[in-house]
Amino acid sequence: MNEKVRASLSRGHVIDMTTTGRNTGEPRRIEIVFHNLEGRLYISGQPRPEERAWLANLKADPRLTLHLKGDVKANLPGTARVITDETERRDLLAQIARIWKRDDVDKMVKESPLIEVTVDGLPKQA
């Protein structure tokens, strides 16, 4: 992985993400924001009571591809870990809420999707 890609992953921004459709097996690509919190990559979303299709896809098959776009372009295969532990969700979503200037952490903990992404070939932070 080159330094431009590493630098791009060091700060959150808009990317595309491809998952595998849980019913069709077909690739499903969406635009989404990732966050780098203490060297780890996370993807969340605005709170909504219904489960997102992308999250359901990752529960069925955790493999994904992150697509960097803009100045740095790269297709990065990886694996998602769906975060369900309430304490871990609260800690991480409180940080994301600050970034988004939100004050509804309880609602986010209850209704926001949250995954950690491990990119193939990128060491995971301890």
TORKOL-4160 file (C-alpha; in steps of 0.2 Angstrom, whole numbers, padded with zeros to 4 digits, m for minus):
126
<pt num="1" X="0000" Y="0000" Z="0000"/>
<pt num="2" X="0008" Y="0017" Z="m0005"/>
<pt num="3" X="0009" Y="0032" Z="0006"/>
<pt num="4" X="m0004" Y="0042" Z="m0003"/>
<pt num="5" X="m0017" Y="0028" Z="0001"/>
<pt num="6" X="m0011" Y="0027" Z="0019"/>
<pt num="7" X="m0012" Y="0046" Z="0020"/>
<pt num="8" X="m0030" Y="0046" Z="0013"/>
<pt num="9" X="m0035" Y="0033" Z="0025"/>
<pt num="10" X="m0028" Y="0043" Z="0040"/>
<pt num="11" X="m0043" Y="0055" Z="0039"/>
<pt num="12" X="m0061" Y="0051" Z="0036"/>
<pt num="13" X="m0070" Y="0056" Z="0020"/>
<pt num="14" X="m0083" Y="0051" Z="0007"/>
<pt num="15" X="m0079" Y="0035" Z="m0002"/>
<pt num="16" X="m0088" Y="0021" Z="m0011"/>
<pt num="17" X="m0091" Y="0004" Z="m0003"/>
<pt num="18" X="m0095" Y="m0012" Z="m0012"/>
<pt num="19" X="m0103" Y="m0026" Z="m0003"/>
<pt num="20" X="m0111" Y="m0043" Z="m0009"/>
<pt num="21" X="m0130" Y="m0043" Z="m0010"/>
<pt num="22" X="m0136" Y="m0056" Z="0003"/>
<pt num="23" X="m0150" Y="m0062" Z="m0009"/>
<pt num="24" X="m0142" Y="m0060" Z="m0026"/>
<pt num="25" X="m0124" Y="m0062" Z="m0023"/>
<pt num="26" X="m0121" Y="m0047" Z="m0035"/>
<pt num="27" X="m0110" Y="m0032" Z="m0030"/>
<pt num="28" X="m0119" Y="m0018" Z="m0022"/>
<pt num="29" X="m0110" Y="m0001" Z="m0022"/>
<pt num="30" X="m0115" Y="0014" Z="m0012"/>
<pt num="31" X="m0107" Y="0031" Z="m0007"/>
<pt num="32" X="m0103" Y="0032" Z="0012"/>
<pt num="33" X="m0092" Y="0041" Z="0024"/>
<pt num="34" X="m0078" Y="0032" Z="0034"/>
<pt num="35" X="m0070" Y="0038" Z="0050"/>
<pt num="36" X="m0052" Y="0035" Z="0056"/>
<pt num="37" X="m0053" Y="0035" Z="0075"/>
<pt num="38" X="m0036" Y="0032" Z="0083"/>
<pt num="39" X="m0030" Y="0023" Z="0068"/>
<pt num="40" X="m0045" Y="0011" Z="0066"/>
<pt num="41" X="m0057" Y="0013" Z="0052"/>
<pt num="42" X="m0076" Y="0014" Z="0055"/>
<pt num="43" X="m0092" Y="0017" Z="0045"/>
<pt num="44" X="m0108" Y="0022" Z="0053"/>
<pt num="45" X="m0124" Y="0031" Z="0047"/>
<pt num="46" X="m0137" Y="0043" Z="0052"/>
<pt num="47" X="m0150" Y="0035" Z="0065"/>
<pt num="48" X="m0165" Y="0026" Z="0057"/>
<pt num="49" X="m0175" Y="0012" Z="0065"/>
<pt num="50" X="m0174" Y="0001" Z="0049"/>
<pt num="51" X="m0158" Y="m0009" Z="0045"/>
<pt num="52" X="m0148" Y="m0003" Z="0030"/>
<pt num="53" X="m0146" Y="m0015" Z="0016"/>
<pt num="54" X="m0127" Y="m0013" Z="0016"/>
<pt num="55" X="m0127" Y="m0018" Z="0034"/>
<pt num="56" X="m0138" Y="m0034" Z="0031"/>
<pt num="57" X="m0126" Y="m0038" Z="0016"/>
<pt num="58" X="m0111" Y="m0037" Z="0028"/>
<pt num="59" X="m0119" Y="m0048" Z="0041"/>
<pt num="60" X="m0121" Y="m0061" Z="0028"/>
<pt num="61" X="m0104" Y="m0059" Z="0020"/>
<pt num="62" X="m0092" Y="m0047" Z="0029"/>
<pt num="63" X="m0080" Y="m0045" Z="0014"/>
<pt num="64" X="m0081" Y="m0028" Z="0006"/>
<pt num="65" X="m0071" Y="m0016" Z="m0005"/>
<pt num="66" X="m0068" Y="0002" Z="m0001"/>
<pt num="67" X="m0066" Y="0013" Z="m0016"/>
<pt num="68" X="m0055" Y="0029" Z="m0013"/>
<pt num="69" X="m0060" Y="0043" Z="m0025"/>
<pt num="70" X="m0055" Y="0060" Z="m0028"/>
<pt num="71" X="m0036" Y="0064" Z="m0028"/>
<pt num="72" X="m0031" Y="0047" Z="m0022"/>
<pt num="73" X="m0040" Y="0032" Z="m0031"/>
<pt num="74" X="m0039" Y="0014" Z="m0025"/>
<pt num="75" X="m0049" Y="m0001" Z="m0023"/>
<pt num="76" X="m0046" Y="m0009" Z="m0006"/>
<pt num="77" X="m0052" Y="m0026" Z="m0001"/>
<pt num="78" X="m0056" Y="m0029" Z="0017"/>
<pt num="79" X="m0067" Y="m0036" Z="0031"/>
<pt num="80" X="m0081" Y="m0028" Z="0041"/>
<pt num="81" X="m0084" Y="m0032" Z="0059"/>
<pt num="82" X="m0102" Y="m0027" Z="0064"/>
<pt num="83" X="m0101" Y="m0018" Z="0081"/>
<pt num="84" X="m0116" Y="m0023" Z="0092"/>
<pt num="85" X="m0109" Y="m0022" Z="0110"/>
<pt num="86" X="m0118" Y="m0007" Z="0118"/>
<pt num="87" X="m0103" Y="0000" Z="0127"/>
<pt num="88" X="m0091" Y="m0001" Z="0112"/>
<pt num="89" X="m0105" Y="0007" Z="0101"/>
<pt num="90" X="m0108" Y="0021" Z="0114"/>
<pt num="91" X="m0089" Y="0025" Z="0114"/>
<pt num="92" X="m0087" Y="0025" Z="0096"/>
<pt num="93" X="m0103" Y="0034" Z="0091"/>
<pt num="94" X="m0100" Y="0048" Z="0104"/>
<pt num="95" X="m0084" Y="0052" Z="0094"/>
<pt num="96" X="m0093" Y="0051" Z="0078"/>
<pt num="97" X="m0107" Y="0062" Z="0085"/>
<pt num="98" X="m0094" Y="0075" Z="0089"/>
<pt num="99" X="m0087" Y="0075" Z="0071"/>
<pt num="100" X="m0105" Y="0077" Z="0064"/>
<pt num="101" X="m0110" Y="0090" Z="0078"/>
<pt num="102" X="m0124" Y="0079" Z="0084"/>
<pt num="103" X="m0131" Y="0078" Z="0102"/>
<pt num="104" X="m0142" Y="0063" Z="0100"/>
<pt num="105" X="m0129" Y="0049" Z="0105"/>
<pt num="106" X="m0143" Y="0038" Z="0113"/>
<pt num="107" X="m0153" Y="0038" Z="0097"/>
<pt num="108" X="m0137" Y="0034" Z="0087"/>
<pt num="109" X="m0132" Y="0020" Z="0099"/>
<pt num="110" X="m0150" Y="0013" Z="0097"/>
<pt num="111" X="m0152" Y="0016" Z="0078"/>
<pt num="112" X="m0136" Y="0019" Z="0069"/>
<pt num="113" X="m0126" Y="0006" Z="0059"/>
<pt num="114" X="m0108" Y="0004" Z="0065"/>
<pt num="115" X="m0094" Y="m0007" Z="0058"/>
<pt num="116" X="m0076" Y="m0008" Z="0059"/>
<pt num="117" X="m0066" Y="m0011" Z="0043"/>
<pt num="118" X="m0050" Y="m0020" Z="0042"/>
<pt num="119" X="m0041" Y="m0017" Z="0025"/>
<pt num="120" X="m0031" Y="m0032" Z="0019"/>
<pt num="121" X="m0013" Y="m0028" Z="0020"/>
<pt num="122" X="m0015" Y="m0014" Z="0033"/>
<pt num="123" X="m0010" Y="m0018" Z="0050"/>
<pt num="124" X="m0024" Y="m0017" Z="0063"/>
<pt num="125" X="m0021" Y="m0004" Z="0077"/>
<pt num="126" X="m0020" Y="m0012" Z="0095"/>
